[in-house]
């Protein structure tokens, strides 16, 4: 049985780097870090090393293409022999000792890139980006990094970027849903930009998501809410004369550096708005099959469309039911009525249906009868409501089950509307003691989220029911 939640889980699995890629990445960075800490060219100035970037923050999607390594050193940046260009040259010389291929290495503005990180695995496309840093206080604080174009050392705090993402991904902040959400956004942008190396890059996307993040219960809600926040925040993007700045979480008063052009930002925002419109439509759909088709439009083939025969469709709440509830609440308020949200549970936007039924036993007919076959109730009639279709429960087990009986007659104010937890039998018993329409609801809870609901109506006629 497929649901939208399982679709998103499968989607995340599909875009996750495969285990072999992860093993290659570990092999590549482990050997080079060991070499730099022991090579005579540079080792006397090397204090240690650490990983940073999307690989370290676990926000990489697809094949792992880049691994960022920071090398901690005690170079004195004030000395002439330790200019950014000269330190990068020392680093490149040491790396050549390990790779024995000068053509395999190239300078970037602040690092040395190893283009073929695993010579013994030539088919694996993986780049190491080796960044020399200068420690001023300790390796956990902000560091000096080289800027070859500016010919000076500048501050950066890569560990703070990792901590920022880790903090947002905590159980308290996001129920560990932030990092998967970032992966979803990175994949979405790369797919929808339709270019090989889109701008903005994944690093900026990650912190843009963090800047617009609010905890939700599902990835569908999270993705939509972040898109909506971005759309609202930059609704005037077509008239902007410069790119909006994102604060650097590692350096107070500084902003993240980005090479994106204004035209590229405007393209990004147009795609945000296009995807937001589709995402809203997907969230509004009661039918999970049709909803999955909308999400597939956004995320492509890695997000699988649910087939009709493998789904349990969301419970279609009719307008008649909405009208009945509104009328009942207005005309028959209950002092004791409780609501599932008051129990600390949230409601899934992809609510599933469970089918309820009841067994009726009453005087004059001692044999139990199904509710659908009963046309007349007496005051002493006993009903046992039960879950007729247990597919949802068996699929998501273990779950919690709650019941609510809501009377809409003249006794509603004091008698009906409380929510009870199931005693383990998956049955709710009651005895008829009043006339009027009422309904019984059953809630299925998984991880503090209501994932399914069943509703059944009972009409107790006044005629011949009471003395």
Secondary structure, DSSP 8 states (H G I E B T S, - for coil): -B-HHHHHHHHHHHHS--HHHHHHHHHHHHHHHHHHTT-TTTGGGEEEEEEEHHHHHT---SS--EEEEEEEE---TTSGGGSHHHHHHHHHHHHHHHH--GGGEEE-SSSEEES-S-TT-TT---EEEEEEEE-SS-TTS-EEEEETTTTEEEEE-HHHHHHHHHHHTSHHHHTT-HHHHHHHHHHHHHHHH-STT-SS-HHHHHHHHHHT----SSHHHHHHHHHHHHHHHTTTGGG-SS----B-TTSTT-B------HHHHHHHHHHHHHHHHHHHHHHH-S-HHHHHHHHHHHHGGGS----GGGB--B----HHHHHHHHHHHHHS--TT---GGGGT-EEEEEEEE--EEEEEEETTEEEEEEGGG-----TT-EEEEEES--HHHHHH-S-EEEEEEEE-STTHHHHS--EEE--SSSEEEEE--S-EEEEEEEEEEETTEEEEEEEEEEEE-STTT--
